[in-house]
Amino acid sequence: MLKVDVITLFPEMIEGAVSHGVLGQAVKSDLLSVKAHTPREFTEDKHRTVDDRPFGGGDGMIMLAEPLKKTIEKVQHNTSKVVYLSPQGRTLNAAIAKEFSKEEHLIFICGRYGGIDQRIINEYVDEELSIGDYVLSGGELGALVIIDALARFIPGVLGHGESAEKDSFSDGLLEQPNFTRPREFLGQDVPEVLVGGNHKVIGEWKDKVSALVTLKKRPDLFREYIKVETEKYNSLKKKKTAAP
Ligand SMILES: Nc1nonc1C(=O)NCC1CCCCC1
């Protein structure tokens, strides 16, 4: 079971978010463990200080190294992967989420204020990860986005028959449009093919429309998809001609 420890000044943000929906069910079913730890637990002064002014001046306070060190060392073991949420990291995508879902133990460090002491990054952080090119008020939402995205790749987390492999992006394409009752709404009908019951034809329709949606909304993804599929086709052809 993948164990996730989140180091944050606001544990309730994490605990609340992972106790609902698909994530809540996954935690309850012991498919995933998510625990939050505050560095404040490891302060010794009466004000429980976790930050201080930056050397060299500048705006914002920096999270102190000592409380972070003690928190990390409380949860860390030899198979832990330590990730610092920061706009300076590589940007999350479905492939990274899938990669992370295969880890045994993830420790997410959530910065606040102006960030954390660089020596913690130098000593403990295996990689920095970003959820996008913008600055948030803390790393917690980044940690939650990654936890939500990776959880879908853990077997059993999604319902029977559902799979993250069929999610948008997982096969490199956006998802086709979805419909449910009623058959007609606001003068718009559900595509006839979806109510015809022919699963082969429905599957072909979904694949075709998924490619068209991607071409229209994300031509960059579509080009990458065509490149990957062409490479797959060519290597298959090469194998066939090479085989005796
Ligand atoms: N973007 C992001 N992706 O993941 N995290 C992000 C972020 O903007 N985090 C804010 C943190 C960054 C360290 C200093 C305190 C604020």
The ligand as a Tripos MOL2 file, in Angstrom:
@<TRIPOS>MOLECULE
LIG
   16    17     1     0     0
SMALL
NO_CHARGES

@<TRIPOS>ATOM
      1 N1          2.9240   26.1780   -8.5170 N.pl3     1 LIG1
      2 C1          3.1210   25.2480   -7.5590 C.ar      1 LIG1
      3 N2          3.1580   23.9270   -7.7920 N.ar      1 LIG1
      4 O1          3.3710   23.3160   -6.6180 O.2       1 LIG1
      5 N3          3.4690   24.1980   -5.6350 N.ar      1 LIG1
      6 C2          3.3090   25.4090   -6.1860 C.ar      1 LIG1
      7 C3          3.3290   26.6630   -5.4540 C.2       1 LIG1
      8 O2          3.0890   27.7280   -6.0040 O.2       1 LIG1
      9 N4          3.6430   26.5720   -4.1500 N.am      1 LIG1
     10 C4          3.6580   27.7730   -3.3630 C.3       1 LIG1
     11 C5          4.7270   27.7440   -2.3330 C.3       1 LIG1
     12 C6          6.0500   27.5660   -3.0080 C.3       1 LIG1
     13 C7          7.1590   27.6620   -2.0130 C.3       1 LIG1
     14 C8          7.0670   28.9540   -1.2540 C.3       1 LIG1
     15 C9          5.7560   29.0920   -0.5890 C.3       1 LIG1
     16 C10         4.6460   29.0250   -1.5610 C.3       1 LIG1
@<TRIPOS>BOND
     1     1     2 1
     2     2     3 ar
     3     2     6 ar
     4     3     4 ar
     5     4     5 ar
     6     5     6 ar
     7     6     7 1
     8     7     8 2
     9     7     9 1
    10     9    10 1
    11    10    11 1
    12    11    12 1
    13    11    16 1
    14    12    13 1
    15    13    14 1
    16    14    15 1
    17    15    16 1
@<TRIPOS>SUBSTRUCTURE
     1 LIG1         1 GROUP 0 **** ****
